[in-house]
């Protein structure tokens, strides 16, 4: 899958997440997706190819990097808590959508007080 497609799938998923929005605090070369002011996804092509950077639990990020050659440590982010989705052939649409959702829920759960959470991260998607 090429990087443009990965970015399109990831961006489309954000439109389904309550309170998610696109911002450009780092300039036009970075699409920064936030929920209540907290970053959960970044997209750029400054590396020469279209990539998506997502938050991930440290144990999950290590397992994902081991399982998929197209998942690497987070570009310009904490390498334990962020992953990069790269173009290649090992990522499918469902995995991309799941990783975007997981990043969103991690940010809500870890970075927002309960009163500011747009969804309950424990039950989101279970209805």
C-alpha positions in Angstrom: 0.0 0.0 0.0 1.4 3.4 -0.9 1.7 6.2 1.7 -1.0 8.4 0.1 -3.5 5.6 0.6 -2.3 5.0 4.2 -2.8 8.7 4.9 -6.3 8.7 3.2 -7.5 5.7 5.3 -6.1 7.3 8.5 -7.6 10.7 7.8 -11.0 9.2 6.9 -11.1 7.3 10.2 -10.5 10.5 12.2 -13.7 11.9 10.7 -15.6 9.2 12.6 -14.1 10.0 16.0 -16.0 12.4 18.2 -14.1 15.6 18.9 -11.3 14.9 16.5 -10.0 17.8 14.3 -7.2 18.7 11.9 -4.7 21.4 12.9 -1.5 22.8 11.4 0.6 24.1 14.4 3.9 23.0 12.8 3.2 24.5 9.4 1.6 23.3 6.1 3.9 20.2 5.9 2.3 18.5 8.9 -1.3 17.5 9.3 -1.8 17.2 13.1 -5.0 15.5 14.3 -6.1 16.4 17.8 -8.8 15.7 20.3 -9.5 18.4 22.9 -6.1 20.0 22.1 -4.1 16.8 22.4 -2.3 15.2 19.5 -3.1 11.7 18.5 -2.0 11.5 14.9 0.4 13.3 12.6 0.8 13.0 8.8 3.6 14.4 6.7 5.7 13.8 3.5 8.8 15.6 4.7 10.7 12.3 4.9 10.3 11.9 1.1 7.3 9.5 1.5 3.8 9.9 3.0 3.8 8.6 6.6 1.4 8.5 9.5 2.6 8.8 13.1 0.4 7.4 15.9 0.5 7.0 19.7 0.8 3.4 20.9 1.1 1.7 24.2 4.8 0.7 24.6 4.2 -3.0 24.7 1.9 -2.8 21.7 4.3 -0.6 19.7 7.2 -3.1 20.2 4.9 -6.0 19.1 3.7 -4.1 16.1 7.3 -3.2 15.0 8.2 -6.9 15.3 5.2 -8.0 13.4 5.1 -5.5 10.5 8.1 -4.2 8.6 6.1 -1.1 7.6 5.7 0.0 11.3 8.7 1.7 12.7 9.4 3.9 15.8 7.6 7.3 15.8 9.2 9.8 13.5 10.4 12.8 15.7 8.4 11.4 18.6 9.1 9.3 21.8 10.1 6.0 20.3 8.4 3.9 23.0 5.0 5.6 22.8 4.7 6.5 19.1 4.9 4.4 15.9 5.2 5.4 12.2 3.1 3.7 9.5 5.2 3.6 6.3 4.3 2.7 2.7 5.0 -0.9 1.7 2.7 -3.9 1.5 2.1 -5.2 5.0 -0.6 -2.8 6.3 -4.3 -3.1 5.4 -7.2 -0.7 5.8 -8.6 -2.4 8.9 -5.3 -2.3 10.7 -4.7 1.3 9.9 -8.2 2.2 11.2 -7.7 0.2 14.3 -4.4 1.8 15.0 -5.8 5.3 14.5 -8.7 4.5 16.9 -6.3 3.1 19.5 -4.1 6.2 19.3 -7.2 8.4 19.8 -8.4 6.3 22.8 -5.0 6.3 24.4 -4.8 10.1 24.3 -8.3 10.5 25.7 -7.6 8.0 28.5 -4.1 9.2 29.5 -4.2 12.9 28.7 -7.8 14.2 29.3 -9.7 14.5 32.6 -12.9 12.5 32.6 -15.0 15.6 32.3 -13.3 16.5 29.0 -13.4 13.1 27.4 -15.7 13.1 24.4 -16.1 9.3 24.7 -15.6 6.7 27.4 -12.3 5.1 26.2 -13.3 1.8 28.0 -16.5 1.3 26.1 -16.0 3.2 22.8 -17.0 1.0 19.8 -18.7 -1.6 21.9 -22.3 -0.4 21.5 
